[in-house]
Amino acid sequence: MRAAYVGMVAGLLAGLSILGGCEKRTERLNAPPQGQTDLPSQTQDNYVRMADSALLKERSMSPSHFVPGSTELNGVGVRRLKRYATLLKVYGGELHYDGVEDSEELSNQRVDRIQQFLVSAGVGPDHFGVDVGPAGGQDLRAGETAESRRGLTATNSTVQASQMRIITNQR
């Protein structure tokens, strides 16, 4: 009798633990690492627009988008170029390949690979260009660069001044 009672309780607990895992799926704030989700967040569109704006500002590909030492695109490179293809169909413009440590031959081959990919994705060859160079965006003049480095470099006097402001509660 006792064994039957223990078996019934164990079966009931096992059934409840199985049913406890059946919760309603909630929407995700972000997409899975690769691909899409069935329950996207309502704010996801905002992030897509921000990412597109950043891509249009940067307009670059780098060695990290290729299999090392080759012209084969890796998964990240394929995803990035697919998005660029969508954007370049609308806006056109220049992309830059910034492989500064690549040989000239490898850089040129990778530029050709980027062009081939975009054309095969439906972007007209007269609608975009690809060259070897740094990422897009507004560059700093030499004086601004030196000044910004000075501002970011901590010295004994700047550290001591900051500590004194903290100690005396000044900002």
ABEGO torsion letter per residue (X at the ends): XAAAAAAAAAAAAAAAAAAAABBBBBBBABBBABEBBABBBAAAAAAAAAAAAAAAAAGBBBAAABBBGBABBBAAAAAAAAAAAAAAAAAEEBBBBABAABBAAAAAAAAAAAAAAAAAAGBBAAABBBBBEBBBEBBBBAAAAAAAAAAABBBAAAAAAAAAAAAAGBX
